[in-house]
Amino acid sequence: MTGSHALVTGGAGFIGSHLTRALLAEGRRVTVIDNLTVGRRGAVPDDARFVHGDIRDEAALRDALEGVDGVFHLAAQVTIRGSFDRFVEDLDTNVMGTARLLKALDPSRVRWFTLASSMAVYADADSPAPIDESHPTRPLSPYGVGKLAAEQVSAQILASRGIPFTAVRFFNTYGPGQTFTPYVGVLTIFITKLLRGEPITVFGDGEQQRDFIHVSDIVAGTMATPGKTPGCYNLGTGRGTSLNQLAELVLEALAPGQRPQHAPAHTGELRFSVANIDAARRALGFVPARSLDRDLQEVIAHIRAREGLAE
Ligand code: UD1
């Protein structure tokens, strides 16, 4: 990837802005395209070229792809629960946006294409045992359907054009810079609510498990893809945490003695979502370095600062 000029779609968002900063820090050139619906202009470093536009807009895509020789495609409507209300908009962005981006690529220039996919493409698992990439894909949500369709159409179109394609399936990503919305990552929701003096709610019995991975590990795994064996890779830690355990951890740090509230489980959510990362380890040299227990105070400090609260 040395000397390459990468396009980061969604580069003003949570994961995209971290990726953009890491690429620039390695001396790469970066163009960001983002419609700023969730992303913030201020999250894009000045050293990156910024195109304010939507991936469904062909003129904006042409502008963004100028001089680019590789693509990290992260722009998407990112919410599993929200995708039931907004499935038309979500599929339009996540599937048709991807299709338009593929159409706009110049195969004589672009040498690799990496898509941010999701654990939401998988069928539910019977147990918390880590699942590998051969686990059946049977998405439970419109969001998962969109991500799987984006993977499949990218694989077909890019193969026909001779461009190496990798899909990285992100598990539950946390870390500084995650925007607070009702649909955003549960760790950010729990911490923000407790700092605001509000109760936290666990959906369902709380025994569902997630694989929480720090954004810097997600960025390292994603950045490792160009030039490596193309394919499909889980990016997680291999460790599951139940929602009850997560609630306990956060309550212990911020509101000892308080108990979480409970609300009915949402449809469309996986019971068990823990990654087997052997394939990424072998092909990408992916070794996650961070862990939720150790990172909790860092995440709390960032959210405290964002909320304008003193230590
Ligand atoms: C998240 C991402 C999704 C991504 C996937 C893998 C968001 C909004 N979704 O999905 O885009 O593809 O990880 O990286 O970031 N929960 C509660 N109480 C709450 C909020 C959530 O109990 O107040 C529970 C949910 O029911 C779920 C778990 O926490 O079981 C995780 O939810 P969430 O952090 O929203 O992520 P996912 O939906 O798993």
Residues whose N, C-alpha, C, O or C-beta is under 5 A from the ligand:
A	BS01	UD1	V78 T79 I80 S118 M119 A120 F170 F171 N172 T173 Y183 V184 G185 V186 I189 T201 V202 F203 Q208 L243
